[in-house]
Amino acid sequence: MNFPANLFYTKDHEWIQLDGNVATIGITDFAQHELGDIVYIDINTVGKALAAEEVFGTVEAVKTVSDLFLPVAGSITEVNPLLEKQPELVNTDAYGDGWMVKMTVSNPADVAALMSSEAYAALVG
C-alpha cells in the first residue's frame, strides 16, 4: 500500500497535507481498499468550524457507510467538486484527485502531533 511521506495520518484513516494554514484532507489508500467501491461522498460542512476528530461527512461504499473525521480543528472551506460525479476517484487516486476537503487549520502545529507515514504503516500492518 501507498502512504506518501509528505502527508500526516490519523488512527481513523484520514490523511492531511498542510500548506501554511490550509490543509487538504482525504482518506488513505488502506481505507479506500477496506471500504471497497465508493459510490457516494456526503459532505455538508463547508463554512463550519469543527473540532479535531469531529465528523465532517460520510463516505458510502457498496456495502457500508463510514464517517469521516477531521484530523485537526478548523473550518471547512471547500469540498472536492469532482467527487459529486466521480466518487470512485477516491478508489483510484486517494492522494490526488480523490481528496475530499480543504480547510483552514486553527493551529497548524497540531498537524505535527499526527502520525508519520511510517507510524501509520505500522498501525495498519
C-alpha positions in Angstrom: 0.0 0.0 0.0 1.0 3.6 -0.6 1.5 6.0 2.3 3.2 9.2 1.0 5.9 10.5 3.4 4.8 14.1 2.9 1.4 13.5 4.5 0.3 13.0 8.1 -2.2 10.3 9.1 -4.9 9.6 11.7 -5.9 6.4 13.5 -9.3 6.9 11.7 -7.5 6.5 8.3 -7.6 10.1 7.1 -4.6 11.9 5.6 -3.8 15.6 5.8 -1.4 17.7 3.8 -0.6 21.2 5.2 0.4 24.2 3.2 0.7 27.2 5.6 -2.6 27.1 7.5 -4.6 25.5 4.6 -4.9 21.7 4.7 -6.1 19.2 2.1 -7.8 16.1 3.6 -8.8 12.7 2.3 -8.9 9.0 3.2 -5.9 6.7 2.9 -5.2 4.0 0.4 -5.8 1.5 3.1 -9.2 3.0 4.0 -10.5 3.0 0.4 -9.3 -0.6 -0.1 -11.1 -1.7 3.1 -14.3 0.1 2.0 -14.4 -1.2 -1.5 -16.1 0.6 -4.4 -17.1 4.1 -3.2 -20.4 5.2 -4.7 -21.2 8.5 -2.8 -19.5 11.2 -0.7 -21.7 13.3 1.6 -20.0 16.4 3.0 -22.2 19.3 4.0 -19.9 21.1 6.5 -18.5 23.9 4.3 -18.2 27.1 6.3 -18.4 25.2 9.6 -15.8 25.3 12.3 -15.2 21.9 13.7 -13.1 20.4 16.4 -10.4 17.7 15.8 -12.0 14.2 15.4 -15.4 15.7 14.7 -17.4 14.1 11.8 -17.2 16.3 8.7 -19.1 13.9 6.3 -19.6 10.4 5.3 -18.3 8.1 2.5 -20.7 5.4 1.1 -19.4 2.3 -0.4 -21.4 -0.6 -2.0 -21.7 -2.4 1.4 -21.2 0.2 4.1 -21.3 3.9 5.1 -18.4 5.3 7.2 -18.0 8.6 9.0 -15.1 11.0 8.0 -13.3 12.5 10.9 -11.4 15.8 10.8 -7.7 15.4 11.8 -7.3 18.8 13.4 -9.6 21.7 14.4 -10.5 24.3 11.8 -13.1 25.4 9.2 -14.0 23.5 6.1 -13.6 25.8 3.1 -14.1 23.6 0.1 -15.3 20.1 -1.0 -13.7 18.4 -4.0 -16.2 19.2 -6.8 -15.0 16.2 -8.8 -16.4 13.7 -6.2 -20.0 14.7 -6.8 -20.0 13.0 -10.2 -16.9 10.7 -9.7 -16.8 9.4 -6.1 -14.7 6.5 -7.5 -11.7 8.9 -7.7 -11.2 8.1 -4.0 -10.6 4.5 -5.0 -8.3 5.2 -8.0 -6.4 8.3 -6.7 -6.8 8.6 -2.9 -3.9 11.0 -2.5 -4.5 13.0 -5.7 -7.8 13.7 -7.4 -9.7 11.8 -4.7 -9.0 14.4 -2.0 -12.2 15.3 0.0 -12.0 18.7 1.6 -9.8 21.7 2.1 -9.8 23.6 5.4 -8.3 26.5 7.3 -6.5 24.9 10.2 -6.9 26.7 13.6 -3.5 25.7 14.8 -1.1 24.4 12.2 1.2 23.0 14.9 -1.5 20.4 15.7 -0.7 18.6 12.5 2.8 17.6 13.8 1.0 15.5 16.5 -0.5 13.2 13.9 1.2 10.0 12.6 4.0 9.9 10.1 3.7 7.6 7.1 6.0 5.1 8.9 3.8 5.2 12.1 0.6 4.8 10.0 2.1 1.9 8.0 2.9 0.2 11.4 -0.7 0.8 12.6 -2.3 -0.9 9.6 0.3 -3.6 9.4 
